[in-house]
Amino acid sequence: MLRRSLALLAMAMLALALSACGGSGDDAAQTTGSVAPATTEPIRIGAKNFTEQSILGELYRQALEAKGFEVDLKADIGSTEIIHRALRGGAVDMYPEYVGVLLSEVAEVRSRPRRAAESYELAKAYEHEGGFTLLAQTPFSDSNALAVKPAFARRHGLRTIADLRRLKGTVKIAALPEFRTRFEGLQGLREVYRLRRLMVVRAEASKERYAALDGGDVDVALVFTTEGQLAGTDYVVLDDPRGLFASGHVAPVLSAAILATHGPRLQAAIDAVSEKLTTPAMRKMNAAVDVGGRLPGDVAREFLRANRLI
């Protein structure tokens, strides 16, 4: 009874949090093209709680609104583990997901397909079993990675993740809290690279992770390979020869029922955005927010207009 009560309480808290998350805002993109058929409920788009996901959520929201779809953007929901439960529980209708993370942290697939297309098909088949589908994946791939400062890398002869064994004492890693329990985290570093003396220093936002690394508070930082901070030479990304960190192409996960309700126009509008998201484009947008201090909605709107998507 206690376990059942706790489960019900957790579901209620998740529903309450989602109802307070985000919103479509008052800066809806100008409508272009034919208008989508009216429906009683908006399409609820979810987004995780970091910069790139905020931008992606805005990109899909504004593009769909420009095609006449009613959209409710629920931003800052949380990690893959949380937002995928929200999708399966019906709290959101779609969200942009990283194919490799979906496989390793939700489907619990530990083997690494050699090609990104194989990972995509495997993830799509997994979602199909639950009544969901993956739309086209993006050209850009934003994978997890580990980075160090150049001087630190030279001093210790670090080129790959395996080289972290050369460090004496406990290796401190600035990372998101879920890194502690993920296969693409401490679990995988221990199993795949046999690294044992590791400690996660919690750092939620990208600015916190890079600041911890810059200040010498940690030895290593978890980074995402499309982050704007990696565009220069301030950081060295360690090679991952054993393929712990999987394909980071993004594919919107969508309820099959919602797709059937709205028809092929919905998929076409979403795919039109995804196909324009190259690595340089995504890194530029991330940098505009994280380094330039701009709002995700403004950056997304500028990109959509430049590509004639709104």
C-alpha positions, 0 to 999 in steps of 0.5 A: 500500500505504501509503494502504491501511495508513493507512486500515485503521489509521484504521478500527481506531482509530475502532472502538477509540475507539467501544468506549470511548465512553460507555455506558448508565450505571447510571441507567436510566429506570424502564420503562413501557408494554409491553416491547419484544421481546428482541434479541441486540444493544442499539440503539447510539445515538451522540452528538457531543461537545458539550452539546446532543448529550449531552442528546439522546443521554440523552433518546433513551436513557432514553426507549427504555429506558423502553419496554423497549429495550436501549440502548448510548449512545456519547457524545462520538464527535466531529464530524458527519464522524466520527460519520457515518462511524461510522454508515455503518461500522456502529459505531452504529445511530442518532444525532441530526443537524442537517439543514443540517449533514448536507446541507452537510458530508456530502452536500456540498449547497451550495444552500440550500432555502428551506424547512426541509421541503425540506431535510429531504426532501433529506437523507432522500433522501440517507440512503435511498440508503445504507440509512438513514432520517431520522425526524421532525425536531424543532420546534427549530432549532439553527443555527450562527451568529456572535456578538459582544459588544454593545459591540463591535457598537456600536463597529464598526457590526456587524449582519450577517456581511457587516459583519465586512469593516469590521474592520481586521486579522485577525478572530479567531473562537473555534470548533470545529476543524472550522470551518476546513474546513467550508462552514458555516465558513471556506470558506463565509465566504470564498465567500459573504461574501467575507471573507478576513482570518479566523483560527480560535482553537480552542475546543472547549466552549461555555464556552471559546468564550464565555470567549474572547469575554468576555475579548477574546481573539477578536473573534467566536465561533461559537455554536449558537442554542439555547445557554443563554448567548444567552437574555439580552443579553450577546451579539449574534448577527449576521444571516445575510442570505445564508443561509450557515448552514442549517436546524438542525432535528434528525432522528435518522438511523437504520439502516433494518435496525434500524428493520425489526428493531424495528418501528414501536414503535421509531419511535414512541418516538423520534418521541415525544421529538423532537416535544416538543423546542421551542426554549425547552425545548432552550435551558433544558436546555442552560443547565441544563448549561452555566450551571447545572452539572447533568449531561446525564442528570439534565436529560434525565430531568427533561424526560422525566418532566415530559412523561410520556415515562418 
